[in-house]
Structure formats: structure tokens, C-alpha cells
Amino acid sequence: MQTLYAIHQAERSNYQLAQDFIVETLQPDLNSMERQDPERFEGLRKLALMQLEESVNKKETEEELPLMARQVATEALNFYRQKTQQDRLRFVRDATNSIEHIYDQYLTILLLLLELADEAQLFQERRYLDDGLNTKVLANNQFIQALRQNTTFENEVIRRNLKWTEEDRVQYIRPFFKDVRQDETFQKYCEKNHHTPEEDAELVMHLLKQVIFKNEMIKTIFDEQNLQWSEDKDTCGA
């Protein structure tokens, strides 16, 4: 919708520039030695503007215009069409790039789920005290396991060179997992060793909507990658 609105605004702006061209062009030449007729030029401007409007709106006119008015109107129309075509191509290209970027972020978020599952397993293995929270059940989540085994997802991630690095794990994922462990829904999930597919899916959706997308650190990461993240995250499922 933003792209369509931008194209509409560009068309209006280009139309105004075309009108300005006609008005500026069909003015008396104050440096001319010949007598200039202001009323004649005013008439030519009106005729040329009318011709431009009808051409833009694809209306046919049977009125014969003076040569000067017709030539100027044609130049203005060509300018409008060329500039509008250029703007459309630019907006479509920008929109395509934006969609590609959103897709990358969508895949990166799914990768984050896998990283959290790995961190949950590592946390369970390296802790010294049993606090009753079996975090490694996240690694057994059926949705996450299916995602991990999905070759299409794996190929897309590799093709687009997406990953969370070991530095990311230390700087972002490990601290973020501390927040996940404090989440009440996650804690209740970890009280059971086995879950139904519905329970696994509900937890993943909860983590996405209520934990990941609301975490300030994660928000900062994606904001740095994409200034439109606050709007684009809705597309990713927030």
C-alpha cells in the first residue's frame, strides 16, 4: 500500500511539474523586439493545460490547437510520462528490495528459534544446580525439529548467507535466553517432558509474539538492519 501511495503522489507531483512547464514556457518574451500579447499567451496556456489534462486522462479532443500550444503540451506530456515511468520502476525496484529484506528477516527469526533451542540444550547440560526447569525440552519441540529438518529452509538460509554467529550467541542469544527462561509460559512448558503438536505450536507462537518481538535487544538488532522493522515485523508474524 505504501508503494501504491508513493506512486500516486509521484504522479501528482509530475503532473504539477508538467503544468508548471507549460505556464513557464508560454509566457511573453520580455526581451523580444516584437510586440507581445499577454492575452494571447494566456489563451495558449489554457489550451495547452487543457490538452495536457485530456491526454493524461486519456480523453480525446476534437478541438484544433494552435501549433505553439500543441507543441508545448506535447513536451509537457512526454515529460510527465517519462518521469512517471521512471518513478514507477524505481518504486517497484525499492518495493522488491524491501520484500527481499523482509524475507531475510523472516528466515533470520526462524533461525533464532533454532539458536534458542540449541542454547536451551546447552544450558541444561552445563548447569550445576537442578532448578526443576528442564529447558532442553525446547530442543525437542516438534515444530523446531521439523524446521531443522526442512531442506527448503536450509537451502534458502545457505543461499541467502544468513546465520547467527558465535559472537551473536555470546552477545545476544545467551543473554536473550535468560529472558526466555523467566517467561511464565515457557516455564510451564518446561514442566512437562512430552508435548502434543498443538502445545509445541502454541509455545513457538508465544515465543515469537510475546517474547522475541517484544524484546528490546532483539528489536534493536533488527532496527539496525532495517529502519522499517517496526512496520515490517507485522509481516513476519508479530
Rosetta constraint file for C-alpha pairs under 8 A:
AtomPair CA 1 CA 5 HARMONIC 6.13 0.50
AtomPair CA 2 CA 6 HARMONIC 6.05 0.50
AtomPair CA 3 CA 7 HARMONIC 6.15 0.50
AtomPair CA 3 CA 91 HARMONIC 6.34 0.50
AtomPair CA 3 CA 92 HARMONIC 7.44 0.50
AtomPair CA 3 CA 95 HARMONIC 6.70 0.50
AtomPair CA 4 CA 8 HARMONIC 6.18 0.50
AtomPair CA 5 CA 9 HARMONIC 6.17 0.50
AtomPair CA 6 CA 10 HARMONIC 6.09 0.50
AtomPair CA 6 CA 91 HARMONIC 7.61 0.50
AtomPair CA 7 CA 11 HARMONIC 6.16 0.50
AtomPair CA 7 CA 87 HARMONIC 7.03 0.50
AtomPair CA 7 CA 88 HARMONIC 6.16 0.50
AtomPair CA 7 CA 91 HARMONIC 7.00 0.50
AtomPair CA 8 CA 12 HARMONIC 6.35 0.50
AtomPair CA 9 CA 13 HARMONIC 6.19 0.50
AtomPair CA 10 CA 14 HARMONIC 6.04 0.50
AtomPair CA 10 CA 84 HARMONIC 6.99 0.50
AtomPair CA 10 CA 87 HARMONIC 6.96 0.50
AtomPair CA 11 CA 15 HARMONIC 6.05 0.50
AtomPair CA 11 CA 80 HARMONIC 7.94 0.50
AtomPair CA 11 CA 84 HARMONIC 5.86 0.50
AtomPair CA 12 CA 16 HARMONIC 6.22 0.50
AtomPair CA 13 CA 17 HARMONIC 6.28 0.50
AtomPair CA 14 CA 18 HARMONIC 6.15 0.50
AtomPair CA 14 CA 80 HARMONIC 5.59 0.50
AtomPair CA 14 CA 83 HARMONIC 6.82 0.50
AtomPair CA 14 CA 84 HARMONIC 6.69 0.50
AtomPair CA 15 CA 19 HARMONIC 6.23 0.50
AtomPair CA 15 CA 80 HARMONIC 6.04 0.50
AtomPair CA 16 CA 20 HARMONIC 6.14 0.50
AtomPair CA 17 CA 21 HARMONIC 6.14 0.50
AtomPair CA 17 CA 80 HARMONIC 7.82 0.50
AtomPair CA 18 CA 22 HARMONIC 6.50 0.50
AtomPair CA 18 CA 76 HARMONIC 4.86 0.50
AtomPair CA 18 CA 77 HARMONIC 6.86 0.50
AtomPair CA 18 CA 79 HARMONIC 6.76 0.50
AtomPair CA 18 CA 80 HARMONIC 5.96 0.50
AtomPair CA 19 CA 23 HARMONIC 6.33 0.50
AtomPair CA 19 CA 49 HARMONIC 6.50 0.50
AtomPair CA 19 CA 52 HARMONIC 7.87 0.50
AtomPair CA 19 CA 76 HARMONIC 7.19 0.50
AtomPair CA 20 CA 24 HARMONIC 5.99 0.50
AtomPair CA 21 CA 25 HARMONIC 5.89 0.50
AtomPair CA 21 CA 76 HARMONIC 6.50 0.50
AtomPair CA 22 CA 26 HARMONIC 5.98 0.50
AtomPair CA 22 CA 45 HARMONIC 6.50 0.50
AtomPair CA 22 CA 48 HARMONIC 6.92 0.50
AtomPair CA 22 CA 49 HARMONIC 6.96 0.50
AtomPair CA 22 CA 72 HARMONIC 6.28 0.50
AtomPair CA 22 CA 73 HARMONIC 6.76 0.50
AtomPair CA 22 CA 76 HARMONIC 6.64 0.50
AtomPair CA 23 CA 27 HARMONIC 6.86 0.50
AtomPair CA 23 CA 45 HARMONIC 6.07 0.50
AtomPair CA 25 CA 72 HARMONIC 7.48 0.50
AtomPair CA 26 CA 41 HARMONIC 5.91 0.50
AtomPair CA 26 CA 42 HARMONIC 7.75 0.50
AtomPair CA 26 CA 44 HARMONIC 6.92 0.50
AtomPair CA 26 CA 45 HARMONIC 5.95 0.50
AtomPair CA 26 CA 69 HARMONIC 7.94 0.50
AtomPair CA 26 CA 72 HARMONIC 7.90 0.50
AtomPair CA 27 CA 38 HARMONIC 7.67 0.50
AtomPair CA 27 CA 41 HARMONIC 6.04 0.50
AtomPair CA 27 CA 42 HARMONIC 7.85 0.50
AtomPair CA 28 CA 36 HARMONIC 5.76 0.50
AtomPair CA 28 CA 37 HARMONIC 7.07 0.50
AtomPair CA 28 CA 38 HARMONIC 6.27 0.50
AtomPair CA 28 CA 41 HARMONIC 6.61 0.50
AtomPair CA 29 CA 36 HARMONIC 6.97 0.50
AtomPair CA 30 CA 36 HARMONIC 7.71 0.50
AtomPair CA 32 CA 36 HARMONIC 7.82 0.50
AtomPair CA 37 CA 41 HARMONIC 6.60 0.50
AtomPair CA 38 CA 42 HARMONIC 6.16 0.50
AtomPair CA 39 CA 43 HARMONIC 6.23 0.50
AtomPair CA 40 CA 44 HARMONIC 6.26 0.50
AtomPair CA 41 CA 45 HARMONIC 6.08 0.50
AtomPair CA 42 CA 46 HARMONIC 6.34 0.50
AtomPair CA 43 CA 47 HARMONIC 6.23 0.50
AtomPair CA 44 CA 48 HARMONIC 6.03 0.50
AtomPair CA 44 CA 66 HARMONIC 7.59 0.50
AtomPair CA 44 CA 68 HARMONIC 7.56 0.50
AtomPair CA 44 CA 69 HARMONIC 5.33 0.50
AtomPair CA 45 CA 49 HARMONIC 6.00 0.50
AtomPair CA 45 CA 69 HARMONIC 6.90 0.50
AtomPair CA 46 CA 50 HARMONIC 6.05 0.50
AtomPair CA 47 CA 51 HARMONIC 6.14 0.50
AtomPair CA 47 CA 65 HARMONIC 6.99 0.50
AtomPair CA 47 CA 69 HARMONIC 6.45 0.50
AtomPair CA 48 CA 52 HARMONIC 6.15 0.50
AtomPair CA 48 CA 69 HARMONIC 4.93 0.50
AtomPair CA 48 CA 70 HARMONIC 6.26 0.50
AtomPair CA 48 CA 72 HARMONIC 6.77 0.50
AtomPair CA 48 CA 73 HARMONIC 4.91 0.50
AtomPair CA 49 CA 53 HARMONIC 6.20 0.50
AtomPair CA 49 CA 73 HARMONIC 6.86 0.50
AtomPair CA 50 CA 54 HARMONIC 6.21 0.50
AtomPair CA 51 CA 55 HARMONIC 6.07 0.50
AtomPair CA 51 CA 61 HARMONIC 7.85 0.50
AtomPair CA 51 CA 70 HARMONIC 7.57 0.50
AtomPair CA 51 CA 73 HARMONIC 6.30 0.50
AtomPair CA 52 CA 56 HARMONIC 6.07 0.50
AtomPair CA 52 CA 73 HARMONIC 5.60 0.50
AtomPair CA 52 CA 74 HARMONIC 7.52 0.50
AtomPair CA 52 CA 76 HARMONIC 7.20 0.50
AtomPair CA 52 CA 77 HARMONIC 6.08 0.50
AtomPair CA 53 CA 57 HARMONIC 6.10 0.50
AtomPair CA 54 CA 58 HARMONIC 5.79 0.50
AtomPair CA 54 CA 59 HARMONIC 4.78 0.50
AtomPair CA 54 CA 60 HARMONIC 6.66 0.50
AtomPair CA 54 CA 61 HARMONIC 7.31 0.50
AtomPair CA 55 CA 59 HARMONIC 5.91 0.50
AtomPair CA 55 CA 60 HARMONIC 7.29 0.50
AtomPair CA 55 CA 77 HARMONIC 7.37 0.50
AtomPair CA 56 CA 77 HARMONIC 7.33 0.50
AtomPair CA 65 CA 69 HARMONIC 6.34 0.50
AtomPair CA 65 CA 70 HARMONIC 5.77 0.50
AtomPair CA 66 CA 70 HARMONIC 6.18 0.50
AtomPair CA 67 CA 71 HARMONIC 6.07 0.50
AtomPair CA 68 CA 72 HARMONIC 6.21 0.50
AtomPair CA 69 CA 73 HARMONIC 6.02 0.50
AtomPair CA 70 CA 74 HARMONIC 6.07 0.50
AtomPair CA 71 CA 75 HARMONIC 6.27 0.50
AtomPair CA 72 CA 76 HARMONIC 6.18 0.50
AtomPair CA 73 CA 77 HARMONIC 6.05 0.50
AtomPair CA 74 CA 78 HARMONIC 6.12 0.50
AtomPair CA 75 CA 79 HARMONIC 6.19 0.50
AtomPair CA 76 CA 80 HARMONIC 6.18 0.50
AtomPair CA 77 CA 81 HARMONIC 6.15 0.50
AtomPair CA 78 CA 82 HARMONIC 6.01 0.50
AtomPair CA 79 CA 83 HARMONIC 5.95 0.50
AtomPair CA 80 CA 84 HARMONIC 5.91 0.50
AtomPair CA 81 CA 85 HARMONIC 6.03 0.50
AtomPair CA 82 CA 86 HARMONIC 6.24 0.50
AtomPair CA 83 CA 87 HARMONIC 6.18 0.50
AtomPair CA 84 CA 88 HARMONIC 6.11 0.50
AtomPair CA 85 CA 89 HARMONIC 6.24 0.50
AtomPair CA 86 CA 90 HARMONIC 6.20 0.50
AtomPair CA 87 CA 91 HARMONIC 6.07 0.50
AtomPair CA 88 CA 92 HARMONIC 6.03 0.50
AtomPair CA 89 CA 93 HARMONIC 6.05 0.50
AtomPair CA 90 CA 94 HARMONIC 6.09 0.50
AtomPair CA 91 CA 95 HARMONIC 5.95 0.50
AtomPair CA 92 CA 96 HARMONIC 6.06 0.50
AtomPair CA 93 CA 97 HARMONIC 6.22 0.50
AtomPair CA 94 CA 98 HARMONIC 6.08 0.50
AtomPair CA 95 CA 99 HARMONIC 6.15 0.50
AtomPair CA 96 CA 100 HARMONIC 6.21 0.50
AtomPair CA 97 CA 101 HARMONIC 6.16 0.50
AtomPair CA 98 CA 102 HARMONIC 6.17 0.50
AtomPair CA 99 CA 103 HARMONIC 6.15 0.50
AtomPair CA 100 CA 104 HARMONIC 6.28 0.50
AtomPair CA 101 CA 105 HARMONIC 6.31 0.50
AtomPair CA 102 CA 106 HARMONIC 6.10 0.50
AtomPair CA 102 CA 232 HARMONIC 6.68 0.50
AtomPair CA 102 CA 235 HARMONIC 7.71 0.50
AtomPair CA 102 CA 236 HARMONIC 7.36 0.50
AtomPair CA 103 CA 107 HARMONIC 6.28 0.50
AtomPair CA 104 CA 108 HARMONIC 6.11 0.50
AtomPair CA 104 CA 160 HARMONIC 7.52 0.50
AtomPair CA 104 CA 162 HARMONIC 7.50 0.50
AtomPair CA 105 CA 109 HARMONIC 6.10 0.50
AtomPair CA 105 CA 222 HARMONIC 7.83 0.50
AtomPair CA 105 CA 236 HARMONIC 7.73 0.50
AtomPair CA 106 CA 110 HARMONIC 6.48 0.50
AtomPair CA 106 CA 236 HARMONIC 5.46 0.50
AtomPair CA 107 CA 111 HARMONIC 6.18 0.50
AtomPair CA 107 CA 153 HARMONIC 7.92 0.50
AtomPair CA 107 CA 157 HARMONIC 6.96 0.50
AtomPair CA 107 CA 162 HARMONIC 7.85 0.50
AtomPair CA 108 CA 112 HARMONIC 6.19 0.50
AtomPair CA 108 CA 162 HARMONIC 6.63 0.50
AtomPair CA 108 CA 163 HARMONIC 7.01 0.50
AtomPair CA 108 CA 164 HARMONIC 7.96 0.50
AtomPair CA 109 CA 113 HARMONIC 6.64 0.50
AtomPair CA 110 CA 114 HARMONIC 6.84 0.50
AtomPair CA 111 CA 115 HARMONIC 6.29 0.50
AtomPair CA 111 CA 163 HARMONIC 7.21 0.50
AtomPair CA 111 CA 164 HARMONIC 7.57 0.50
AtomPair CA 112 CA 116 HARMONIC 6.07 0.50
AtomPair CA 112 CA 164 HARMONIC 7.53 0.50
AtomPair CA 113 CA 117 HARMONIC 6.23 0.50
AtomPair CA 113 CA 144 HARMONIC 7.10 0.50
AtomPair CA 114 CA 118 HARMONIC 6.25 0.50
AtomPair CA 114 CA 139 HARMONIC 7.95 0.50
AtomPair CA 114 CA 144 HARMONIC 6.50 0.50
AtomPair CA 114 CA 148 HARMONIC 7.16 0.50
AtomPair CA 115 CA 119 HARMONIC 6.09 0.50
AtomPair CA 115 CA 164 HARMONIC 7.80 0.50
AtomPair CA 115 CA 169 HARMONIC 7.93 0.50
AtomPair CA 115 CA 173 HARMONIC 7.32 0.50
AtomPair CA 116 CA 120 HARMONIC 5.98 0.50
AtomPair CA 116 CA 173 HARMONIC 6.94 0.50
AtomPair CA 116 CA 177 HARMONIC 6.62 0.50
AtomPair CA 117 CA 121 HARMONIC 6.36 0.50
AtomPair CA 117 CA 136 HARMONIC 7.29 0.50
AtomPair CA 117 CA 138 HARMONIC 5.36 0.50
AtomPair CA 117 CA 139 HARMONIC 4.53 0.50
AtomPair CA 117 CA 144 HARMONIC 7.74 0.50
AtomPair CA 118 CA 122 HARMONIC 6.22 0.50
AtomPair CA 118 CA 139 HARMONIC 6.43 0.50
AtomPair CA 119 CA 123 HARMONIC 5.90 0.50
AtomPair CA 119 CA 173 HARMONIC 7.76 0.50
AtomPair CA 119 CA 174 HARMONIC 6.90 0.50
AtomPair CA 119 CA 177 HARMONIC 7.27 0.50
AtomPair CA 120 CA 124 HARMONIC 6.30 0.50
AtomPair CA 120 CA 135 HARMONIC 5.19 0.50
AtomPair CA 120 CA 136 HARMONIC 5.14 0.50
AtomPair CA 120 CA 137 HARMONIC 7.93 0.50
AtomPair CA 120 CA 138 HARMONIC 6.52 0.50
AtomPair CA 120 CA 139 HARMONIC 6.86 0.50
AtomPair CA 120 CA 177 HARMONIC 7.62 0.50
AtomPair CA 121 CA 125 HARMONIC 6.36 0.50
AtomPair CA 121 CA 135 HARMONIC 6.56 0.50
AtomPair CA 121 CA 136 HARMONIC 4.30 0.50
AtomPair CA 121 CA 137 HARMONIC 7.80 0.50
AtomPair CA 121 CA 138 HARMONIC 7.65 0.50
AtomPair CA 121 CA 139 HARMONIC 6.32 0.50
AtomPair CA 122 CA 126 HARMONIC 6.15 0.50
AtomPair CA 122 CA 136 HARMONIC 7.79 0.50
AtomPair CA 123 CA 127 HARMONIC 6.02 0.50
AtomPair CA 123 CA 135 HARMONIC 7.38 0.50
AtomPair CA 123 CA 136 HARMONIC 7.79 0.50
AtomPair CA 124 CA 134 HARMONIC 6.81 0.50
AtomPair CA 124 CA 135 HARMONIC 6.03 0.50
AtomPair CA 124 CA 136 HARMONIC 5.94 0.50
AtomPair CA 132 CA 191 HARMONIC 7.58 0.50
AtomPair CA 133 CA 187 HARMONIC 6.74 0.50
AtomPair CA 133 CA 190 HARMONIC 5.78 0.50
AtomPair CA 133 CA 191 HARMONIC 6.44 0.50
AtomPair CA 134 CA 190 HARMONIC 5.21 0.50
AtomPair CA 134 CA 191 HARMONIC 6.69 0.50
AtomPair CA 134 CA 193 HARMONIC 7.69 0.50
AtomPair CA 135 CA 181 HARMONIC 7.96 0.50
AtomPair CA 135 CA 190 HARMONIC 5.75 0.50
AtomPair CA 136 CA 140 HARMONIC 7.10 0.50
AtomPair CA 137 CA 141 HARMONIC 6.49 0.50
AtomPair CA 137 CA 190 HARMONIC 6.30 0.50
AtomPair CA 137 CA 193 HARMONIC 6.21 0.50
AtomPair CA 137 CA 194 HARMONIC 7.72 0.50
AtomPair CA 138 CA 190 HARMONIC 7.63 0.50
AtomPair CA 139 CA 144 HARMONIC 7.07 0.50
AtomPair CA 139 CA 145 HARMONIC 7.28 0.50
AtomPair CA 140 CA 144 HARMONIC 7.37 0.50
AtomPair CA 140 CA 145 HARMONIC 6.53 0.50
AtomPair CA 141 CA 145 HARMONIC 6.11 0.50
AtomPair CA 141 CA 195 HARMONIC 7.81 0.50
AtomPair CA 141 CA 200 HARMONIC 5.61 0.50
AtomPair CA 142 CA 146 HARMONIC 5.99 0.50
AtomPair CA 142 CA 197 HARMONIC 6.41 0.50
AtomPair CA 142 CA 200 HARMONIC 6.24 0.50
AtomPair CA 142 CA 201 HARMONIC 7.93 0.50
AtomPair CA 143 CA 147 HARMONIC 6.16 0.50
AtomPair CA 143 CA 197 HARMONIC 7.55 0.50
AtomPair CA 143 CA 200 HARMONIC 6.39 0.50
AtomPair CA 143 CA 201 HARMONIC 6.24 0.50
AtomPair CA 143 CA 204 HARMONIC 7.58 0.50
AtomPair CA 144 CA 148 HARMONIC 6.10 0.50
AtomPair CA 145 CA 149 HARMONIC 6.28 0.50
AtomPair CA 146 CA 150 HARMONIC 6.07 0.50
AtomPair CA 147 CA 153 HARMONIC 7.21 0.50
AtomPair CA 148 CA 154 HARMONIC 7.60 0.50
AtomPair CA 149 CA 154 HARMONIC 7.90 0.50
AtomPair CA 150 CA 154 HARMONIC 6.30 0.50
AtomPair CA 151 CA 155 HARMONIC 5.95 0.50
AtomPair CA 152 CA 156 HARMONIC 6.17 0.50
AtomPair CA 153 CA 157 HARMONIC 6.20 0.50
AtomPair CA 154 CA 158 HARMONIC 6.26 0.50
AtomPair CA 155 CA 159 HARMONIC 5.92 0.50
AtomPair CA 156 CA 160 HARMONIC 6.03 0.50
AtomPair CA 157 CA 161 HARMONIC 5.89 0.50
AtomPair CA 157 CA 162 HARMONIC 5.24 0.50
AtomPair CA 157 CA 163 HARMONIC 7.44 0.50
AtomPair CA 158 CA 162 HARMONIC 6.46 0.50
AtomPair CA 164 CA 168 HARMONIC 5.76 0.50
AtomPair CA 164 CA 169 HARMONIC 6.96 0.50
AtomPair CA 165 CA 169 HARMONIC 6.33 0.50
AtomPair CA 166 CA 170 HARMONIC 6.46 0.50
AtomPair CA 167 CA 171 HARMONIC 5.99 0.50
AtomPair CA 168 CA 172 HARMONIC 5.27 0.50
AtomPair CA 168 CA 173 HARMONIC 6.35 0.50
AtomPair CA 169 CA 173 HARMONIC 4.56 0.50
AtomPair CA 169 CA 174 HARMONIC 5.71 0.50
AtomPair CA 170 CA 174 HARMONIC 5.59 0.50
AtomPair CA 170 CA 175 HARMONIC 7.47 0.50
AtomPair CA 171 CA 175 HARMONIC 6.94 0.50
AtomPair CA 172 CA 176 HARMONIC 5.93 0.50
AtomPair CA 172 CA 217 HARMONIC 7.47 0.50
AtomPair CA 172 CA 218 HARMONIC 7.85 0.50
AtomPair CA 173 CA 177 HARMONIC 5.99 0.50
AtomPair CA 174 CA 178 HARMONIC 6.75 0.50
AtomPair CA 175 CA 179 HARMONIC 7.13 0.50
AtomPair CA 176 CA 180 HARMONIC 6.52 0.50
AtomPair CA 176 CA 217 HARMONIC 7.67 0.50
AtomPair CA 177 CA 181 HARMONIC 6.18 0.50
AtomPair CA 178 CA 182 HARMONIC 6.60 0.50
AtomPair CA 179 CA 183 HARMONIC 6.66 0.50
AtomPair CA 180 CA 186 HARMONIC 6.97 0.50
AtomPair CA 180 CA 207 HARMONIC 7.98 0.50
AtomPair CA 180 CA 211 HARMONIC 6.97 0.50
AtomPair CA 181 CA 186 HARMONIC 6.65 0.50
AtomPair CA 181 CA 187 HARMONIC 6.59 0.50
AtomPair CA 182 CA 186 HARMONIC 7.68 0.50
AtomPair CA 182 CA 187 HARMONIC 7.16 0.50
AtomPair CA 183 CA 187 HARMONIC 6.23 0.50
AtomPair CA 183 CA 211 HARMONIC 7.90 0.50
AtomPair CA 184 CA 188 HARMONIC 6.28 0.50
AtomPair CA 185 CA 189 HARMONIC 6.22 0.50
AtomPair CA 185 CA 203 HARMONIC 7.63 0.50
AtomPair CA 185 CA 206 HARMONIC 7.97 0.50
AtomPair CA 186 CA 190 HARMONIC 6.25 0.50
AtomPair CA 186 CA 203 HARMONIC 7.22 0.50
AtomPair CA 187 CA 191 HARMONIC 6.59 0.50
AtomPair CA 188 CA 192 HARMONIC 7.62 0.50
AtomPair CA 189 CA 203 HARMONIC 7.55 0.50
AtomPair CA 195 CA 199 HARMONIC 5.85 0.50
AtomPair CA 195 CA 200 HARMONIC 6.34 0.50
AtomPair CA 196 CA 200 HARMONIC 6.31 0.50
AtomPair CA 197 CA 201 HARMONIC 6.13 0.50
AtomPair CA 198 CA 202 HARMONIC 6.08 0.50
AtomPair CA 199 CA 203 HARMONIC 6.21 0.50
AtomPair CA 200 CA 204 HARMONIC 6.38 0.50
AtomPair CA 201 CA 205 HARMONIC 6.26 0.50
AtomPair CA 202 CA 206 HARMONIC 6.07 0.50
AtomPair CA 203 CA 207 HARMONIC 6.09 0.50
AtomPair CA 204 CA 208 HARMONIC 6.21 0.50
AtomPair CA 205 CA 209 HARMONIC 6.06 0.50
AtomPair CA 206 CA 210 HARMONIC 5.38 0.50
AtomPair CA 206 CA 211 HARMONIC 6.93 0.50
AtomPair CA 207 CA 211 HARMONIC 4.84 0.50
AtomPair CA 207 CA 212 HARMONIC 5.88 0.50
AtomPair CA 208 CA 212 HARMONIC 4.97 0.50
AtomPair CA 208 CA 213 HARMONIC 6.01 0.50
AtomPair CA 208 CA 237 HARMONIC 7.73 0.50
AtomPair CA 208 CA 238 HARMONIC 6.85 0.50
AtomPair CA 209 CA 213 HARMONIC 5.55 0.50
AtomPair CA 209 CA 214 HARMONIC 7.16 0.50
AtomPair CA 209 CA 237 HARMONIC 7.43 0.50
AtomPair CA 209 CA 238 HARMONIC 5.11 0.50
AtomPair CA 210 CA 214 HARMONIC 5.95 0.50
AtomPair CA 211 CA 215 HARMONIC 5.91 0.50
AtomPair CA 212 CA 218 HARMONIC 6.65 0.50
AtomPair CA 213 CA 218 HARMONIC 7.15 0.50
AtomPair CA 213 CA 219 HARMONIC 6.71 0.50
AtomPair CA 213 CA 233 HARMONIC 7.75 0.50
AtomPair CA 213 CA 238 HARMONIC 6.39 0.50
AtomPair CA 214 CA 218 HARMONIC 7.92 0.50
AtomPair CA 214 CA 219 HARMONIC 7.18 0.50
AtomPair CA 215 CA 219 HARMONIC 6.09 0.50
AtomPair CA 216 CA 220 HARMONIC 6.06 0.50
AtomPair CA 217 CA 221 HARMONIC 6.43 0.50
AtomPair CA 218 CA 222 HARMONIC 6.45 0.50
AtomPair CA 219 CA 223 HARMONIC 5.95 0.50
AtomPair CA 220 CA 224 HARMONIC 6.16 0.50
AtomPair CA 221 CA 225 HARMONIC 6.63 0.50
AtomPair CA 222 CA 226 HARMONIC 5.96 0.50
AtomPair CA 222 CA 229 HARMONIC 6.32 0.50
AtomPair CA 223 CA 227 HARMONIC 5.32 0.50
AtomPair CA 223 CA 228 HARMONIC 7.29 0.50
AtomPair CA 223 CA 229 HARMONIC 5.54 0.50
AtomPair CA 223 CA 230 HARMONIC 7.44 0.50
AtomPair CA 228 CA 232 HARMONIC 5.95 0.50
AtomPair CA 229 CA 233 HARMONIC 5.61 0.50
AtomPair CA 230 CA 234 HARMONIC 7.86 0.50
AtomPair CA 231 CA 235 HARMONIC 7.88 0.50
AtomPair CA 232 CA 236 HARMONIC 6.82 0.50
AtomPair CA 233 CA 237 HARMONIC 6.57 0.50
AtomPair CA 233 CA 238 HARMONIC 5.72 0.50
AtomPair CA 234 CA 238 HARMONIC 4.74 0.50
